[in-house]
Amino acid sequence: MAALNDIKDLYERGYFPSNTLTATDAETVQMFGDGEAAFLIDGSWKVGYFEGNHGDQLGDYAISYVPAKGQRVASEAIGGISMGYFITTRAWEDPAKREAAVAFVQHMTSDEVMSNFVTTEVTALKNGASPEGLNELQQSAADANAAITGVVPAVQDTVTGECKTDLFANVQNVVTGAMSAEDAVESAIALN
């Protein structure tokens, strides 16, 4: 509820563009890329978008943490890790195949190999990744990722689709005063 009230406060103070209530994700990203917005909260996949669409401006952008508030510290990233390696039961039950499968997974998740293909992504590696040859924006992301002290899951990843849709739709109602933050959260929880 506090986050919704913070968004309402920022909206009321005029910190969002005039088309905030109608803009698409693509439009808000474009506004940021064109220098018409001061910040953009999004996932690591947006780095590729900026490389492809604003490659001559990569030094104008920096990756940072969402500012801390309450008990969450700034060096905690909002995100999640949705990738993993799986070994079939058939391979696991065959000692030779198990050994080969485990060796493969260990190799593919080693710091050295992960550093070959991890650039802007949060990883579960204890030592993080150390990619080389990065552009300015990728390096900014890698530096931020290297200093992460924890990962806080995004709300949208911890609730049902119906709950997420309801909550996201009601952000507009909260910022315009048509609904309280408390009612928006209660509405969403009822669908979870």
C-alpha positions as CSV (number, residue, x, y, z in Angstrom):
1,M,0.0,0.0,0.0
2,A,2.8,2.4,0.8
3,A,4.3,2.0,-2.7
4,L,0.9,2.8,-4.3
5,N,0.6,5.9,-2.1
6,D,4.2,6.9,-3.1
7,I,3.2,6.6,-6.8
8,K,0.1,8.7,-6.1
9,D,2.2,11.3,-4.4
10,L,4.6,11.5,-7.3
11,Y,1.7,11.7,-9.7
12,E,0.1,14.5,-7.8
13,R,3.4,16.4,-7.7
14,G,3.6,16.2,-11.5
15,Y,6.6,14.0,-11.8
16,F,5.1,11.8,-14.5
17,P,4.4,12.9,-18.1
18,S,1.0,14.1,-19.2
19,N,0.2,10.8,-21.0
20,T,1.0,8.7,-18.0
21,L,-2.5,7.2,-17.7
22,T,-2.7,6.3,-21.4
23,A,0.9,5.6,-22.5
24,T,2.0,2.1,-23.6
25,D,5.2,0.5,-22.4
26,A,6.7,1.1,-25.8
27,E,5.9,4.8,-25.5
28,T,7.4,5.2,-22.1
29,V,10.6,3.5,-23.1
30,Q,10.8,5.7,-26.2
31,M,10.3,8.8,-24.1
32,F,13.2,7.8,-21.9
33,G,15.3,7.0,-24.9
34,D,14.5,10.4,-26.4
35,G,15.5,12.2,-23.1
36,E,11.9,13.1,-22.3
37,A,11.9,11.1,-19.0
38,A,14.4,11.1,-16.2
39,F,14.2,7.4,-15.4
40,L,12.9,4.1,-16.5
41,I,12.2,1.1,-14.3
42,D,12.5,-2.1,-16.3
43,G,14.3,-5.4,-16.6
44,S,17.8,-6.2,-17.9
45,W,16.4,-7.1,-21.3
46,K,16.0,-3.3,-22.0
47,V,19.7,-2.9,-22.4
48,G,19.5,-4.6,-25.8
49,Y,16.8,-2.3,-26.8
50,F,18.9,0.8,-26.0
51,E,21.9,-0.8,-27.8
52,G,19.8,-1.3,-30.9
53,N,17.8,1.9,-30.9
54,H,20.0,4.5,-29.1
55,G,23.5,3.0,-29.6
56,D,25.1,6.5,-30.0
57,Q,23.8,7.6,-26.6
58,L,24.8,4.6,-24.3
59,G,27.0,6.9,-22.2
60,D,23.9,9.0,-21.4
61,Y,22.3,6.1,-19.4
62,A,23.3,4.4,-16.2
63,I,21.9,1.3,-14.4
64,S,21.1,1.9,-10.8
65,Y,19.1,0.4,-8.0
66,V,15.5,1.4,-7.1
67,P,15.9,3.9,-4.2
68,A,15.6,2.3,-0.8
69,K,12.7,2.8,1.5
70,G,11.7,1.2,4.8
71,Q,13.7,-1.9,5.6
72,R,14.8,-2.6,2.0
73,V,18.3,-1.4,1.3
74,A,19.2,0.2,-2.0
75,S,21.7,-2.5,-3.0
76,E,18.9,-5.1,-3.2
77,A,17.7,-5.6,-6.7
78,I,14.1,-6.1,-7.6
79,G,14.0,-9.2,-9.8
80,G,14.2,-12.9,-10.0
81,I,16.1,-15.7,-11.6
82,S,14.0,-17.7,-14.0
83,M,16.6,-19.9,-15.7
84,G,18.0,-23.2,-14.6
85,Y,19.5,-26.5,-15.8
86,F,17.5,-29.7,-15.3
87,I,18.7,-33.3,-15.4
88,T,16.2,-36.0,-16.4
89,T,15.3,-38.8,-14.1
90,R,16.6,-41.2,-16.7
91,A,20.0,-39.6,-16.8
92,W,20.1,-39.2,-13.0
93,E,19.4,-42.9,-12.5
94,D,22.3,-44.0,-14.8
95,P,25.6,-43.4,-12.9
96,A,27.6,-42.6,-16.1
97,K,25.0,-40.3,-17.5
98,R,24.5,-38.6,-14.1
99,E,28.3,-37.9,-13.8
100,A,28.3,-36.4,-17.3
101,A,25.2,-34.4,-16.8
102,V,26.4,-33.0,-13.4
103,A,29.8,-32.2,-15.0
104,F,28.1,-30.3,-17.8
105,V,25.9,-28.3,-15.5
106,Q,28.9,-27.5,-13.3
107,H,30.9,-26.4,-16.3
108,M,28.0,-24.3,-17.8
109,T,27.4,-22.5,-14.4
110,S,31.1,-21.8,-13.6
111,D,32.1,-18.2,-13.2
112,E,34.3,-18.4,-16.3
113,V,31.6,-19.8,-18.7
114,M,28.8,-17.6,-17.2
115,S,31.0,-14.6,-17.8
116,N,30.9,-15.4,-21.6
117,F,27.2,-14.8,-21.9
118,V,26.1,-12.9,-18.8
119,T,26.2,-9.1,-19.4
120,T,23.3,-7.3,-17.8
121,E,21.5,-10.1,-16.1
122,V,21.3,-10.8,-12.3
123,T,22.9,-14.2,-11.6
124,A,22.8,-16.6,-8.7
125,L,26.6,-17.0,-8.9
126,K,28.3,-16.5,-5.5
127,N,31.1,-14.4,-7.1
128,G,28.9,-12.9,-9.8
129,A,30.0,-12.8,-13.4
130,S,32.9,-10.9,-14.9
131,P,32.1,-10.2,-18.5
132,E,34.6,-8.5,-20.7
133,G,34.4,-6.1,-23.7
134,L,31.2,-4.5,-22.6
135,N,29.9,-1.2,-23.9
136,E,29.2,1.7,-21.4
137,L,25.6,0.7,-20.6
138,Q,26.4,-3.0,-20.2
139,Q,29.3,-2.1,-17.9
140,S,27.0,0.0,-15.8
141,A,24.6,-3.0,-15.5
142,A,27.5,-5.3,-14.7
143,D,28.8,-2.9,-12.0
144,A,25.4,-2.6,-10.4
145,N,24.9,-6.4,-10.5
146,A,28.3,-7.0,-8.9
147,A,27.3,-4.9,-5.9
148,I,23.8,-6.5,-5.3
149,T,23.4,-7.6,-1.7
150,G,20.1,-9.4,-2.3
151,V,17.2,-9.9,-4.7
152,V,13.7,-8.9,-3.7
153,P,11.1,-10.6,-5.9
154,A,8.9,-8.4,-8.0
155,V,5.3,-8.4,-6.8
156,Q,4.0,-9.4,-10.2
157,D,6.1,-12.6,-10.0
158,T,4.6,-13.7,-6.7
159,V,0.9,-13.4,-7.4
160,T,-1.6,-14.9,-9.8
161,G,-2.2,-13.4,-13.2
162,E,-5.7,-12.2,-12.2
163,C,-4.3,-10.6,-9.1
164,K,-1.5,-8.8,-11.1
165,T,-3.9,-7.6,-13.7
166,D,-6.3,-6.2,-11.1
167,L,-3.5,-4.5,-9.1
168,F,-1.9,-3.0,-12.2
169,A,-5.2,-1.7,-13.5
170,N,-6.0,-0.1,-10.2
171,V,-2.8,1.9,-10.0
172,Q,-4.6,4.4,-12.3
173,N,-7.6,4.5,-9.9
174,V,-5.3,5.1,-6.9
175,V,-3.3,7.9,-8.5
176,T,-6.5,9.7,-9.6
177,G,-8.2,9.3,-6.2
178,A,-10.9,7.0,-7.5
179,M,-9.8,4.3,-5.1
180,S,-7.6,4.1,-2.0
181,A,-4.4,2.1,-2.1
182,E,-5.8,-0.1,0.7
183,D,-8.9,-0.9,-1.5
184,A,-6.7,-1.7,-4.5
185,V,-4.6,-4.1,-2.5
186,E,-7.6,-5.8,-1.0
187,S,-9.2,-6.1,-4.4
188,A,-6.0,-7.8,-5.8
189,I,-5.6,-10.1,-2.8
190,A,-9.1,-11.3,-3.2
191,L,-8.1,-12.6,-6.7
192,N,-4.8,-14.3,-5.6
